Amino acid sequence: MMSETRGRTPDADQIRRAPKVLLHDHLDGGLRPGTVVELAREVGYEGLPEAEADKLGSWFREAADSGSLERYLETFGHTCAVMQTREALVRVAAECAEDLAADGVVYAEVRYAPEQHLTGGLSLEEVVEAVNEGFRRGERRAREDGNRIRVGALLTAMRHAARALEIAEVANRYRDLGVVGFDIAGAEAGYPPTRHLDAFEYLKRENNHFTIHAGEAFGLPSIWQALQWCGADRLGHGVRIIDDIQVADDGSVKLGRLASYVRDKRIPLELCPTSNLQTGAAASYEEHPIGLLRRLHFRATVNTDNRLMSGTNMSTEFERLVETFQYSLDDMQWFTVNAMKSAFIPFDERLAMINDVIKPGYAELKSEWLFLDTAVVPAATRESGNGAG
């Protein structure tokens, strides 16, 4: 019975109820369409391409589904435009935490670039404090709805700008107040992570954590620089590590030096399947490198990237992977534990989340299958059993 249980694929309800961990999610890429419309009306922003929430949500997905990272990034102009006040930031962050919790996410690290929310007169610190307040508010509301989530913030600097060190210093000042780490994002081509070495060297001296967007639109050199020059703890995406893996016709696999290093050092890959399809990093779910990386036991994790632009959430990502690769709850747990191991909170807290929340949650879901065949007994069977000795 247990072997049959292990081989079963979960249904959509089980996937939604399964505890999930999210490491790569952008705050300005996850707004509710209705919130964008309402905030635009409040602040007088007239640049939205659609005025109705449903139509606007469709527009974001269609605009992002272009196969170009640069075009994909253009959609953020609209969301950032309505996130320039303290009230808007608190609201968006609170709704983010609520939405993730309702989707079964128990731990999330949500990233945003404070420098993109200053046109309304806020300071970097005021932006951070507003977002932190929103996350705490969303956590409380989630608990009231019967869901539990813990959200940490990642402060992001933009690759094309020159404020990385300043943002890193802010991240360090708020590291015990809700900010768990640092990141750089934006177009990779022409903006290597080495442009911001001063920020990464500062963070290393302060014993702080950081991830780097690398290996999404640009290939192995971006990954190599992020790791060997900058010292990243994790790779934001990192999907192009597949370029250093050769699969022969007979199915045998040979890893190059960089791929071997990434696997041997257990460097987490923040993989975002649906987003990768939109930006052209993968052609289909079937061809997405996550399947091979899972088989080769890389430290692969599953993430959403931008829930609004990709029309996705963590349950949707896992549903597509389950359908494509016939993943079981054991596979889902493997990805989830990988992510929790790779989080930027203290080790004992990560371990407690794994042992007290994640593993019991999956054990409960797997135990449900043990009772499915006995839950409903046909009447004829009951009658034939009457009087049996």
Summary of the structure (lengths in Angstrom):
residues: 389
radius of gyration: 21.9
end to end distance: 25.8
largest distance: 82.9
contacts: 1355
relative contact order: 0.13
helix: 55%
strand: 14%
